[in-house]
Structure formats: C-alpha cells, structure tokens
C-alpha cells in the first residue's frame, strides 16, 4: 500500500528523487490521485509552511521542499486532470509595475502550488491591466500583488482600483512584500495581507473559502 506519510516526509526533507518514486508507486497502486495530492504533497508542504513560520525552516529549505513537490506534481498532474480533480482555486500573482524583485513572489507561488492552487505567475514589472486580463482569461478567484520597494507600493492601489472598477470586482486581492503592512493593506482596500509566504497560503485559503 502506498505510504503517503513517507511521501509527505520526502517533500519536507526536499528529497525529490524519493518524492517522485513514491508518487509513481502510489499511482501504480491505483491510490486516488486526490489522496496523493492532499495526504502526500499538500500535507508535506503544510508542514514546511508551519516550520517556516516557526523559524525552524528558512528560505533554502523551503525552496528545496518546493522543488521536490514540483517534481512529484509533474507525475501527478496528468492523472489529476484526467480524473477531474480540480485545483483549490486559481490565483494570478505578480510583482507590480516598476518593481523587479521576485524572490518573495516566487516563494509564495511555490507555496500556493504546494497547497493545491493553480497559480498563474505573471513575473515582475506587471501592469495593472495585465493582472485583470490574466484573471479574466484564467477565471481566477484571487490576485496576489508583491512589492519590495516603497516607491512601487502605490502601484498596488492602482491595481486594486482597476479591479474594483472592472467586471471582476468580486476578485479577492492579497498583497505582501517587505515594506508592506496590514495597515497599508487596509488603507488601499486589499482583502488580505501576508507577512510571509507561509502566511500567504493561510490567507489565500481563507479568502477563496469566503
């Protein structure tokens, strides 16, 4: 019988070879793909997120774990799609116009994928209209905005204003980045603020449920 706890442990330890091997084994034994996802990969990344928030893991450990999860997902994704298992939600994420920083944004993208989200990563220096276009095109429920410069933070407000005045006014928007605060998020009308990548997963889950 497939050992999904061992799969979760392989993700946590960043052992991508073991994670791929156990995913293939589970699928070969006809384990439900949703169980492989939730009890193996998502469970592993949830624990990575918990350790990250508790300062037991740092960015390198999270990146290694995310790589293991990503490689296992490459085996699992076609089976999930074929069996009709849908992602938790679709999130469009990017660093706002004028800002070229992407480490935090990339980390959030990986953590969201690890939590079962379909993530459309637009990269850096993203125009407000591009966020809205990608959200429409991908039928997204959530947009994530990142900024690392105080000079580009106002661009977050521009994106939020454009979203609110568009046909996608019900879209949930979360923001984050080193200079960003909860107070700023409230001030510009964001639905959520995340101080770190692991918290971003919790906020995203809460927003799509709401």
C-alpha positions in Angstrom: 0.0 0.0 0.0 1.3 3.5 -0.9 2.9 5.3 2.1 1.6 8.8 1.8 3.2 9.9 5.0 6.6 8.9 3.6 5.7 11.0 0.5 4.9 13.9 2.8 8.3 13.4 4.6 10.1 13.3 1.3 8.7 16.7 0.4 9.6 18.1 3.9 13.2 16.9 3.6 13.4 18.0 0.0 14.2 14.5 -1.3 12.9 15.0 -4.8 14.1 11.5 -6.0 12.1 9.8 -3.2 9.1 12.1 -3.7 8.9 11.2 -7.4 9.4 7.5 -6.7 6.7 7.4 -4.0 4.3 9.3 -6.2 4.8 6.9 -9.1 4.4 4.0 -6.7 1.1 5.4 -5.3 -0.3 5.9 -8.8 0.9 2.5 -9.9 -1.1 1.0 -6.9 -4.2 3.0 -8.1 -4.2 5.2 -5.0 -6.8 8.0 -5.5 -4.9 10.9 -7.1 -6.6 13.4 -4.7 -5.3 11.4 -1.7 -1.8 11.5 -3.2 -2.2 15.3 -3.5 -3.8 16.0 -0.2 -2.3 13.4 2.1 1.1 13.4 0.5 2.2 16.6 -1.3 -0.1 19.2 0.4 0.4 17.6 3.8 4.2 17.9 3.3 4.1 21.5 2.2 1.7 22.4 5.0 4.4 21.1 7.5 7.1 23.0 5.6 4.9 26.2 5.9 4.5 25.5 9.7 8.2 25.1 10.2 8.9 28.2 8.1 6.6 30.3 10.3 8.2 28.9 13.4 11.7 29.8 12.1 12.6 26.1 12.1 13.0 26.3 8.3 14.5 29.1 6.2 14.2 30.1 2.5 16.7 27.5 1.2 14.8 24.6 2.9 11.5 25.8 1.6 12.9 26.1 -1.9 14.3 22.5 -1.8 11.0 21.2 -0.5 9.1 23.1 -3.2 11.3 21.6 -5.8 10.5 18.1 -4.5 6.8 18.9 -4.5 7.0 20.3 -8.1 8.8 17.3 -9.5 6.3 14.9 -7.9 3.4 17.1 -9.2 4.7 16.6 -12.7 3.9 12.9 -12.3 0.6 13.6 -10.6 -0.9 16.4 -12.6 -1.9 14.5 -15.7 -3.7 11.9 -13.5 -5.4 14.6 -11.5 -6.6 16.3 -14.7 -7.8 13.0 -16.2 -9.7 12.1 -13.1 -11.4 15.5 -12.9 -9.8 16.7 -9.6 -9.9 20.5 -9.7 -7.4 22.8 -8.0 -8.5 24.6 -4.8 -8.7 27.8 -6.7 -6.8 29.8 -9.4 -4.5 32.6 -8.3 -2.9 35.2 -10.5 0.3 36.5 -8.9 3.0 39.0 -9.9 5.3 41.8 -8.8 3.8 45.2 -9.6 4.9 47.6 -12.3 8.2 49.3 -11.6 9.5 46.5 -9.3 11.8 43.7 -10.5 12.1 41.8 -7.2 10.8 38.2 -7.4 12.3 36.0 -4.6 9.3 36.5 -2.2 6.8 36.3 -5.0 8.4 33.1 -6.3 8.3 31.6 -2.8 4.6 32.5 -2.5 3.9 30.9 -5.9 5.6 27.7 -4.9 3.8 27.5 -1.5 0.4 28.1 -3.2 1.0 25.4 -5.7 2.0 23.1 -2.8 -1.3 23.9 -1.2 -3.3 22.8 -4.2 -3.8 26.2 -6.0 -3.5 26.6 -9.7 -1.0 29.5 -10.0 -0.6 31.9 -12.9 2.7 33.7 -12.3 3.0 36.8 -14.3 6.5 37.6 -13.2 7.8 41.1 -12.4 7.0 44.7 -13.5 3.4 43.8 -14.2 0.9 46.5 -15.5 -2.4 46.7 -13.7 -4.3 45.7 -16.8 -2.3 42.6 -17.2 -3.4 41.4 -13.8 -7.1 41.9 -14.7 -6.6 40.3 -18.2 -5.0 37.2 -16.7 -7.6 36.9 -14.0 -10.4 37.0 -16.7 -8.6 34.7 -19.0 -8.0 32.1 -16.3 -11.2 32.6 -14.4 -9.2 33.4 -11.2 -10.6 33.8 -7.8 -7.6 35.5 -6.3 -4.9 38.0 -7.3 -1.6 38.3 -5.3 0.4 41.5 -5.6 4.0 41.8 -4.5 6.3 44.9 -4.0 9.7 45.2 -2.4 10.2 49.0 -3.0 8.3 51.7 -1.1 8.2 53.6 -4.4 6.2 50.8 -6.1 3.7 50.2 -3.3 1.3 52.8 -4.8 1.0 50.6 -7.8 -0.8 48.1 -5.6 -3.5 50.6 -5.0 -3.7 51.3 -8.8 -4.3 47.6 -9.4 -7.0 47.4 -6.7 -8.8 50.4 -8.1 -8.8 49.0 -11.6 -10.0 45.6 -10.4 -12.8 47.2 -8.3 -14.0 49.2 -11.3 -13.9 46.2 -13.7 -16.3 43.4 -14.3 -14.1 41.3 -11.9 -15.0 43.4 -8.9 -15.6 40.3 -6.8 -12.0 39.2 -7.2 -10.1 38.8 -3.9 -6.8 40.6 -3.7 -4.0 39.9 -1.3 -0.7 41.9 -1.0 2.7 41.4 0.5 6.4 42.4 0.4 9.0 43.7 2.8 7.7 47.3 3.2 4.0 46.3 3.1 2.0 46.3 6.3 -1.5 45.2 7.4 -2.4 48.9 7.9 -1.4 49.7 4.3 -3.4 46.8 3.0 -6.5 48.0 4.9 -5.9 51.6 3.7 -5.8 50.7 0.0 -8.7 48.2 0.2 -6.9 44.9 -0.2 -8.8 41.8 1.0 -5.7 40.3 2.7 -2.1 40.9 3.7 0.5 38.2 4.3 3.8 39.0 6.1 5.5 35.8 4.7 5.0 33.0 2.2 3.6 30.5 4.7 1.0 33.0 5.9 0.1 33.8 2.3 -1.2 30.2 2.0 -3.4 30.6 5.1 -4.8 34.0 3.9 -5.4 32.6 0.3 -7.3 29.6 1.6 -9.5 31.9 3.9 -10.2 34.3 1.0 -11.3 31.7 -1.5 -13.5 30.0 1.1 -15.1 33.4 1.9 
